[in-house]
Amino acid sequence: MTTHPVARRTKRGASATASNILDAAESLFAVRGFYGASVRDITQAAGAQLAMVNYHFGSKQELYAQVIRRRGTAHAAQMQRFLDEAVATASRGQPSIESIIEAFCASIFERIVNGGPGWRRYIQLLSRIADAPQEEGFVAPMNELFDPVVGNYVKALRVALPEMSNSNLYAAFYFLQAGLVYTTADTGGIDRQSGGKLHSGDFQKLLPRMVRFFSAGFRSLDALPRNAVQKKPRRKRVKPRSIPRR
């Protein structure tokens, strides 16, 4: 049974409309966040009718979820592949801290450098989501996609740092993720602060610096005793300063 030409054209048109909406939503959500981009803003940018979001996706939150999922499976697979390659090329299958951190960062930077505008927007969107409170419902699809592969990176670091306490390991990895969130946002802040000596979009130069910096940070926390409790020195009571009257 063959499909009527009109039906094929209608199906292609509906698919193109949905794709345009996803592209527009990805771009606006990456810049404005979930609450900053309205459905009307998205449909206007996509050149589509307002009702098309409900027709293709249902709610705004489901549209957001579809934007995350559209590239998310491929991106999670790439992150895992970079880790697998680090393990495969390591001596006795035990990669160094440096190679694990490099795999984690490079798997993300590669999308920005080689993936084109769409992937650049997507990585910026993930950075914005990572900065959102975890209780927000729109964060859940990202966690569902990426928590398993992130867990594998943590396991690899556990092998590389067998004596490190769990709290220190997760703290160090948390700091690494925080650094990535700001770095992939590509704000241009380092361009201004360095007087043009470094650029936020020059990931080839930033990557080795990040690897060295965070590897040292992991080792620094690994050196702390497992049950170390640091006593805070008593502070001298200082009389509050009063604002001088003029």
Secondary structure by P-SEA (a helix, b strand, c coil): ccccaaaaaaaaaaaaaaaaaaaaaaaaaaccccccccaaaaaaaacccccccccccccaaaaaaaaaacaaaaaaaaaaaaaaaaaaacccccccaaaaaaaaaaaaaaaaacccaaaaaaaaaaaaaaacccccccaaaaaaccaaaaaaaaaaaaaacccccaaaaaaaaaaaaaaaaaaacccaaaaaaacccccccaaaaaaaaaaaaaaaaaaaaaacccbbbbbccccccccccccccc
